[in-house]
Amino acid sequence: MKITILGCGYQGLVTGTCFAENGHTVICVDNNADTIALLQEGKLPLHEPGLEELIVRNLEEERLSFTTDLPRALEGSLMVFLCVGSPSDKDGNVDLDNVLSTAEEIARIREGYQIIVNKSTCPPGTAKKIEVLWRSRNPGDVVVNPDFMKEGSAVDDFLRPDRIIVGCRDIRVQEMMRELYSPFLRTGKPFLAMSPESAEMAKYATNAMLAARISLMNQLADLCEAYDCDIADIREAVGMDSRIGPTFLFPGIGFGGSGLPRDVAVCARLAEEAGLEHDLISAITAVNQRRRQQFLQKILDYYGEEIREKRLALWGVSFKARTDDIRDAPSLDIIEGLCHAGAQVVVYDPVAGPKVAARYGEHIEMAQKYYGALDGADGLIILTEWNEFRRPDYARMGKLMREKVIFDGRNLYTPSVMKEQGFRYFSVGRKTV
Ligand SMILES: NC(=O)c1ccc[n+]([C@@H]2O[C@H](COP(=O)([O-])OP(=O)(O)OC[C@H]3O[C@@H](n4cnc5c(N)ncnc54)[C@H](O)[C@@H]3O)[C@@H](O)[C@H]2O)c1
């Protein structure tokens, strides 16, 4: 089948490439000509493990192509996947302009029957709006197909999903979607069919639930610090309960990225608009925002006024490991807070360096290697759980640093080991040593 993908960001590239990998002919469209030029050469505008290799292979085998030419991309395609951004502000108001104007543009161009599949995260009721635009000229169907891939393991998540959710009103279209996804569901994972509105809500509900676990765990970490307990022990104790499970229970500096913070805010906004209570949902966001400030305050309290003379090394900026995505990363608030306080900040991130440099310019110093950032540093601040930070050479670190202090926002090290190595070590939900 020929498939058209609209939007060549994280979502669109992974979706298009994985369908091509399954033998479909996929044409991906973006209105950013620089992005398309890069992709046509088999180069990526973003970092996602395993994706480049698949793109190159499918380009070579002519199952995958990239263009800015929307009319050409739509020719002969039965399904068009919308993977454009659907940004929202901090109050949870979603800007649907991009999604709706793209759907309208395609409706204007297309000839004959087509199915539009919305993978962009949109509030319940959006599919209905798309339906009106979509059917204004030609017959067609609208499907909601939320995605749950995680940046950093997106290819694997797409190829081996926990479930596929499809919201549509037509049983034949539903069966076509089942057939499309059947190669990904061979291990018996479920295909869940529901109304478009429920499918739209399923994405927000999932993210609100995940975010709630993190915020609750972070408050439990504070409790552990106050009562001399170790959150790592508590996490194990809690996670072993079969009613709870072990994932999404790691305490830290809070969640970030383009999904969780935004989707929780949208949930609160939707409740507000429906005249419903949303104190629990809103608390998830409030706890998360405070988290960043609390961690920053720990650093500011330690150095006091002298922070203006301090050179602080920072490891990791991306909102999580294995991605270069820095959208709403907790690290940004911490970098900005440190710069505001007058510290000299030296940053290292394995892949997000260019995005960080473009954002902060001369306000911060970029290090090319992670030990390089430590040279003459009065402290190290760890903000992303990159694997390469997990077992460093402590002796080498100690020699490079002027002051052996570590603020670890991801609990990568063992306090007793850090004490033995002569570091002052601050972590989350554990005793400072
Ligand atoms: N990133 C994720 O992990 C993820 C996971 C699940 C769902 N989603 C959803 O997928 C959607 C896209 O997210 P993303 O992270 O890929 O965003 P992104 O910003 O990385 O990519 C969006 C792409 O769409 C392109 N675009 C915008 N308007 C266009 C238009 N009119 N025509 C053609 N191209 C256009 C942009 O140039 C950009 O390349 C969002 O709604 C998001 O909520 C993302």
The ligand as a Gaussian input file, in Angstrom:
#p B3LYP/6-31G(d) Opt

LIG

0 1
 N        7.637000      12.981000      19.935000
 C        7.016000      11.960000      20.457000
 O        7.617000      11.114000      21.132000
 C        5.530000      11.776000      20.248000
 C        4.901000      10.625000      20.800000
 C        3.546000      10.466000      20.625000
 C        2.789000      11.432000      19.952000
 N        3.427000      12.533000      19.436000
 C        2.603000      13.545000      18.752000
 O        2.990000      13.631000      17.398000
 C        2.867000      14.984000      16.946000
 C        4.190000      15.423000      16.368000
 O        5.169000      15.430000      17.396000
 P        6.740000      15.481000      17.074000
 O        7.440000      15.307000      18.353000
 O        7.046000      14.593000      15.942000
 O        6.865000      17.020000      16.592000
 P        8.067000      17.676000      15.763000
 O        7.979000      19.125000      16.072000
 O        9.322000      16.921000      16.012000
 O        7.647000      17.427000      14.231000
 C        6.580000      18.041000      13.566000
 C        6.983000      18.164000      12.090000
 O        5.835000      18.596000      11.353000
 C        6.269000      19.535000      10.363000
 N        5.105000      20.341000       9.956000
 C        4.416000      21.249000      10.670000
 N        3.398000      21.751000       9.941000
 C        3.451000      21.133000       8.736000
 C        2.677000      21.228000       7.553000
 N        1.646000      22.051000       7.477000
 N        3.025000      20.458000       6.498000
 C        4.071000      19.616000       6.566000
 N        4.850000      19.497000       7.668000
 C        4.543000      20.232000       8.743000
 C        7.354000      20.326000      11.073000
 O        8.209000      20.992000      10.153000
 C        8.080000      19.207000      11.840000
 O        9.122000      18.638000      11.081000
 C        2.448000      15.803000      18.152000
 O        1.061000      16.016000      18.147000
 C        2.824000      14.930000      19.320000
 O        1.997000      15.132000      20.429000
 C        4.765000      12.717000      19.567000

